[in-house]
Amino acid sequence: MDPDEALRRIAFLLEWRGASPYRVRAFHTAADAVRDLPPGPVDAARAGRLRGVGPVTADVIAQASTGAVPSYLAHLEAEADPAARAGWDLAAASTGDCHLHSDWSDGGSPVEDMADAARALGHQWAVLTDHSPRLTIAHGLSAERLESQLEAVAAVNSGLGPDFRLLTGIECDILEDGSLDQDEGLLGRLDVVVASVHSKLRSEPEPMTARLLAAVSNPHVDVLGHCTGRIITGRGRPQSRFDAEAVFAACAEAGTAVEINCRPERRDPPDDLLAQAAAAGCRFAVDTDAHAPEQLRWQSTGYARAARFGLGADRLITTWPLGRLLKSRSG
């Protein structure tokens, strides 16, 4: 046991219990902070001086820094059922992440840093999914910039070695008529396409349903990203309204994975819709939607939710080896 592992496991178990997203994020934030600590025992007072570390997380850090299982973690584990432990095993078996951003759009880090962080986590692959052009606030990629990024990804892969591959992709806006915000020919050249709604999220259910049905049935689309668009922290944003039964049935028929978005402020889809998608037979992608390297570590909390709804590795494309992932897209 070390502080990072202890804090991430607590975040996982809190997510499993459906705790406040603020609490879940607090433990991830503290885990990010312990990178600045030297190895060996650290007292709680010193840990508490780290940015983003409070009294509870400082105690966890102090106890784990000696190699002990922190009392807070021991309490959560004692109350966890076997399915929670299975979820942790799923997280450990993760092979990749279908949704991450770089400084080519609204991420804060170079492509190389995001790839290195994914490889350091033990991933076999990760998909670079910067935004499409209509999302100008996020510096979305025009067709010309996306062409350039494909060359940049090839250059990064040339230096990564055989055990990891950065896949080409995009988070493509679903436009009001359900079409995709990028050149069709370019979409066909990408390894993975995540399609998401970012505009007019408060549309009436009927047009939103038609919009989503058109997108998830598009043969270029592999993943339906953060399907409700909700934000559950801060000022928040209500979830979109649509015919979930129809949309998830279409996802299951087309083989389009429903994203389990791991960002604490999203938890998208919400539990009721996640249960409905699971019952519909959908595949899922447990994705971080990471905009910085440390956010790739949020993935374990998404697996907590997947396990809570009885989803096994076969239905989670982010546990699949690279060959199976790419074969599923080619047909």
Buried (B, 14 or more C-beta within 10 A) or exposed (E): BBBBEBBBBBBBBBBBBEBEBEBBBBBBBBBBBBEEBEEEEBEBEBBBEBEEBEEBBBBBBBBBBEEBEBEBBEEBBEEBEEEBBBBBEBBEEBBBBBBBBBBBBBBEBBBBBBBBBBBEBEBBBBBBBBBBBBBEEBBBBEEEBBEEBBEBBEEBBEEBEEEBBBBBBBBBBBBBEBBBBBBEEBBEEBBBBBBBBBEBBEBEEEBBBBBBBBBBBBEBBBBBBBBBBBBBBEEEBEBBBBBBEBBBBBBBEBBBBBBBBBBBBBBBBBEEBBBBBBEBEBBBBBBBBBBBBBBBBBBBBBBBBBBBBEBEBEBBBBBBEBEEBBEBBEE
